[in-house]
Amino acid sequence: MTHTPRTAGKPNCDDVLQRLTATIAARRGADPATSYVATLFAKGEDAMIKKIGEEATEAVMAAKDGDKLRLTAEMADLWFHCLVVLVKNGLGPADVCAELARREGLSGLEERAARM
């Protein structure tokens, strides 16, 4: 059975990402016994990157199954873990948005060739 995510009353995505990034930054040094984010930071970058891989795989499986609700949830997990790695590296959503804006209007093939 395929589910459709709720569409009414959607929050401002920029606001959510900024708040979540601030929360991740604030919790990075918290007690790992009381904070999942602190647990990830305590385990180190390899564990953080592994979580991105796991969540990406789960998102792919949800997309392949056509389950929109599960896909939305798995993408939220993936974005969260990507934000953790961004914060670990002193970056945030604005840095990713700046890169996307830089690429906007470019052919994907041209952009890729420019990076090679």
Backbone as CSV, one residue per row, in Angstrom:
resi,resn,N_x,N_y,N_z,CA_x,CA_y,CA_z,C_x,C_y,C_z
1,MET,0.836,-1.171,0.000,0.000,0.000,0.000,0.888,1.244,0.000
2,THR,0.584,2.198,-0.862,1.355,3.423,-0.967,0.663,4.524,-0.192
3,HIS,1.451,5.250,0.606,0.925,6.355,1.396,1.407,7.668,0.815
4,THR,0.619,8.711,0.975,1.003,10.049,0.548,1.265,10.887,1.779
5,PRO,2.408,11.611,1.798,2.690,12.444,2.957,1.671,13.567,3.105
6,ARG,1.522,14.039,4.339,0.626,15.150,4.628,1.121,16.384,3.894
7,THR,0.214,17.174,3.292,0.634,18.354,2.547,0.150,19.653,3.170
8,ALA,-0.896,19.625,3.962,-1.446,20.849,4.540,-0.563,21.331,5.691
9,GLY,-0.439,22.634,5.800,0.283,23.223,6.916,1.762,22.903,6.957
10,LYS,2.411,22.828,5.800,3.840,22.517,5.776,4.643,23.666,6.378
11,PRO,5.628,23.327,7.209,6.473,24.369,7.805,7.467,24.912,6.769
12,ASN,8.053,26.052,7.074,9.077,26.637,6.226,10.332,25.775,6.327
13,CYS,10.751,25.215,5.217,11.875,24.278,5.196,13.169,24.938,5.674
14,ASP,13.422,26.174,5.252,14.635,26.868,5.698,14.679,26.977,7.217
15,ASP,13.546,27.355,7.804,13.471,27.501,9.261,13.746,26.171,9.961
16,VAL,13.141,25.115,9.454,13.323,23.791,10.063,14.786,23.369,9.985
17,LEU,15.395,23.533,8.828,16.794,23.135,8.669,17.719,23.961,9.565
18,GLN,17.456,25.255,9.682,18.286,26.108,10.538,18.133,25.718,12.012
19,ARG,16.893,25.478,12.442,16.668,25.073,13.839,17.324,23.725,14.128
20,LEU,17.166,22.792,13.211,17.744,21.463,13.398,19.267,21.537,13.434
21,THR,19.851,22.340,12.563,21.303,22.510,12.552,21.783,23.110,13.870
22,ALA,21.065,24.103,14.379,21.426,24.716,15.665,21.310,23.698,16.796
23,THR,20.293,22.866,16.758,20.114,21.836,17.787,21.248,20.828,17.730
24,ILE,21.622,20.405,16.526,22.733,19.458,16.368,24.016,20.069,16.940
25,ALA,24.280,21.318,16.581,25.492,21.994,17.075,25.481,22.099,18.599
26,ALA,24.323,22.400,19.157,24.218,22.552,20.608,24.397,21.222,21.341
27,ARG,23.977,20.134,20.723,24.011,18.829,21.393,25.281,18.033,21.122
28,ARG,26.136,18.534,20.263,27.330,17.756,19.900,28.203,17.436,21.107
29,GLY,28.216,18.298,22.089,29.039,18.066,23.266,28.256,17.597,24.480
30,ALA,27.001,17.242,24.273,26.156,16.784,25.386,26.577,15.390,25.837
31,ASP,25.934,14.916,26.857,26.182,13.576,27.385,25.612,12.542,26.425
32,PRO,26.449,11.654,25.900,25.946,10.621,24.982,24.854,9.739,25.592
33,ALA,24.770,9.687,26.903,23.722,8.891,27.552,22.353,9.539,27.405
34,THR,22.333,10.841,27.083,21.054,11.546,26.991,20.790,12.154,25.618
35,SER,21.734,12.014,24.679,21.577,12.657,23.377,22.074,11.760,22.247
36,TYR,21.194,11.482,21.291,21.593,10.698,20.122,22.681,11.423,19.343
37,VAL,22.540,12.742,19.177,23.541,13.528,18.456,24.899,13.395,19.138
38,ALA,24.928,13.524,20.460,26.181,13.387,21.197,26.771,11.997,21.016
39,THR,25.916,10.998,20.930,26.382,9.628,20.684,27.093,9.537,19.345
40,LEU,26.495,10.152,18.317,27.136,10.138,16.997,28.490,10.833,17.028
41,PHE,28.558,12.001,17.684,29.828,12.717,17.776,30.851,11.921,18.575
42,ALA,30.422,11.242,19.618,31.336,10.440,20.428,31.895,9.261,19.636
43,LYS,31.099,8.708,18.758,31.541,7.567,17.942,32.495,7.990,16.827
44,GLY,32.414,9.251,16.420,33.341,9.754,15.411,32.766,9.786,14.000
45,GLU,33.566,10.372,13.131,33.124,10.628,11.756,32.804,9.351,10.978
46,ASP,33.567,8.290,11.179,33.290,7.046,10.449,31.882,6.535,10.746
47,ALA,31.464,6.603,12.008,30.114,6.160,12.385,29.064,7.069,11.766
48,MET,29.355,8.374,11.730,28.416,9.325,11.123,28.229,9.026,9.637
49,ILE,29.335,8.794,8.955,29.291,8.523,7.515,28.591,7.196,7.248
50,LYS,28.834,6.216,8.094,28.155,4.925,7.949,26.640,5.104,8.041
51,LYS,26.187,5.971,8.960,24.743,6.217,9.102,24.180,6.842,7.817
52,ILE,24.933,7.712,7.171,24.470,8.286,5.903,24.258,7.170,4.885
53,GLY,25.211,6.255,4.806,25.077,5.129,3.873,23.871,4.264,4.176
54,GLU,23.657,3.977,5.449,22.509,3.156,5.851,21.195,3.848,5.496
55,GLU,21.112,5.133,5.821,19.864,5.861,5.552,19.628,6.029,4.055
56,ALA,20.696,6.221,3.296,20.555,6.334,1.840,20.019,5.030,1.249
57,THR,20.519,3.916,1.738,20.045,2.613,1.269,18.569,2.422,1.599
58,GLU,18.168,2.810,2.807,16.763,2.686,3.200,15.878,3.597,2.354
59,ALA,16.374,4.773,2.000,15.611,5.686,1.140,15.452,5.096,-0.259
60,VAL,16.497,4.494,-0.766,16.435,3.856,-2.083,15.397,2.735,-2.071
61,MET,15.397,1.936,-1.025,14.441,0.831,-0.937,13.008,1.347,-0.862
62,ALA,12.786,2.416,-0.111,11.442,2.998,-0.013,10.997,3.559,-1.359
63,ALA,11.918,4.202,-2.071,11.585,4.740,-3.397,11.246,3.608,-4.363
64,LYS,12.032,2.557,-4.313,11.795,1.411,-5.199,10.441,0.772,-4.914
65,ASP,10.047,0.764,-3.634,8.749,0.201,-3.251,7.588,1.139,-3.561
66,GLY,7.901,2.403,-3.859,6.843,3.365,-4.169,6.061,3.824,-2.944
67,ASP,6.643,3.652,-1.766,5.962,4.024,-0.523,6.340,5.457,-0.169
68,LYS,5.489,6.397,-0.504,5.797,7.820,-0.327,5.975,8.214,1.133
69,LEU,5.190,7.660,2.006,5.305,7.990,3.425,6.636,7.503,3.982
70,ARG,6.979,6.261,3.662,8.257,5.706,4.125,9.427,6.431,3.472
71,LEU,9.288,6.779,2.191,10.336,7.511,1.498,10.580,8.859,2.176
72,THR,9.503,9.550,2.517,9.632,10.835,3.201,10.344,10.663,4.543
73,ALA,9.980,9.645,5.288,10.602,9.397,6.596,12.085,9.033,6.441
74,GLU,12.387,8.201,5.464,13.787,7.795,5.258,14.627,8.964,4.764
75,MET,14.049,9.824,3.920,14.779,11.005,3.468,15.021,11.958,4.632
76,ALA,14.054,12.065,5.538,14.256,12.897,6.727,15.428,12.360,7.543
77,ASP,15.499,11.039,7.701,16.624,10.422,8.406,17.940,10.722,7.689
78,LEU,17.934,10.599,6.364,19.136,10.858,5.579,19.573,12.308,5.708
79,TRP,18.636,13.240,5.561,18.972,14.658,5.691,19.527,14.951,7.080
80,PHE,18.902,14.371,8.115,19.372,14.583,9.488,20.834,14.167,9.620
81,HIS,21.147,12.968,9.156,22.512,12.469,9.304,23.487,13.256,8.425
82,CYS,23.035,13.757,7.295,23.871,14.649,6.481,24.136,15.948,7.229
83,LEU,23.129,16.475,7.903,23.327,17.683,8.702,24.340,17.448,9.814
84,VAL,24.312,16.286,10.431,25.285,15.962,11.475,26.698,16.044,10.902
85,VAL,26.913,15.469,9.726,28.241,15.491,9.111,28.619,16.910,8.690
86,LEU,27.659,17.666,8.200,27.941,19.065,7.863,28.397,19.829,9.100
87,VAL,27.649,19.703,10.203,28.008,20.392,11.443,29.394,19.947,11.904
88,LYS,29.669,18.659,11.842,30.985,18.125,12.229,32.094,18.825,11.463
89,ASN,31.814,19.202,10.226,32.811,19.820,9.363,32.698,21.344,9.296
90,GLY,31.935,21.930,10.222,31.815,23.376,10.277,30.977,23.976,9.159
91,LEU,30.084,23.166,8.610,29.213,23.599,7.509,27.756,23.506,7.932
92,GLY,26.874,23.961,7.054,25.446,23.878,7.321,24.654,23.916,6.031
93,PRO,23.340,23.952,6.145,22.476,23.942,4.963,22.753,25.102,4.007
94,ALA,23.122,26.259,4.539,23.388,27.414,3.672,24.555,27.138,2.728
95,ASP,25.531,26.369,3.188,26.671,26.030,2.332,26.238,25.132,1.170
96,VAL,25.366,24.182,1.454,24.858,23.302,0.406,23.975,24.095,-0.554
97,CYS,23.135,24.974,-0.016,22.271,25.800,-0.863,23.090,26.719,-1.764
98,ALA,24.183,27.255,-1.232,25.055,28.104,-2.049,25.638,27.317,-3.214
99,GLU,26.012,26.082,-2.961,26.553,25.249,-4.042,25.466,24.915,-5.064
100,LEU,24.267,24.614,-4.584,23.160,24.355,-5.510,22.842,25.594,-6.342
101,ALA,22.875,26.762,-5.708,22.620,28.014,-6.434,23.702,28.250,-7.484
102,ARG,24.940,27.928,-7.150,26.033,28.087,-8.105,25.806,27.213,-9.342
103,ARG,25.272,26.032,-9.114,25.039,25.088,-10.210,23.756,25.370,-10.993
104,GLU,22.856,26.121,-10.390,21.556,26.384,-11.002,21.733,26.990,-12.391
105,GLY,20.986,26.458,-13.335,21.031,26.962,-14.700,22.113,26.326,-15.554
106,LEU,22.977,25.528,-14.926,24.003,24.817,-15.683,23.467,23.464,-16.118
107,SER,23.888,23.035,-17.260,23.597,21.667,-17.670,24.294,20.739,-16.687
108,GLY,23.613,19.701,-16.280,24.223,18.732,-15.377,25.486,18.132,-15.956
109,LEU,25.486,17.923,-17.253,26.680,17.369,-17.904,27.824,18.389,-17.900
110,GLU,27.505,19.662,-18.135,28.542,20.697,-18.119,29.092,20.881,-16.711
111,GLU,28.219,20.888,-15.730,28.651,21.066,-14.350,29.568,19.926,-13.935
112,ARG,29.199,18.716,-14.285,30.010,17.549,-13.925,31.373,17.618,-14.604
113,ALA,31.391,17.992,-15.878,32.655,18.087,-16.610,33.580,19.143,-15.991
114,ALA,32.993,20.217,-15.486,33.784,21.282,-14.858,34.448,20.804,-13.571
115,ARG,33.857,19.812,-12.903,34.424,19.275,-11.663,35.495,18.228,-11.929
116,MET,35.543,17.698,-13.117,36.488,16.611,-13.433,37.870,17.146,-13.752
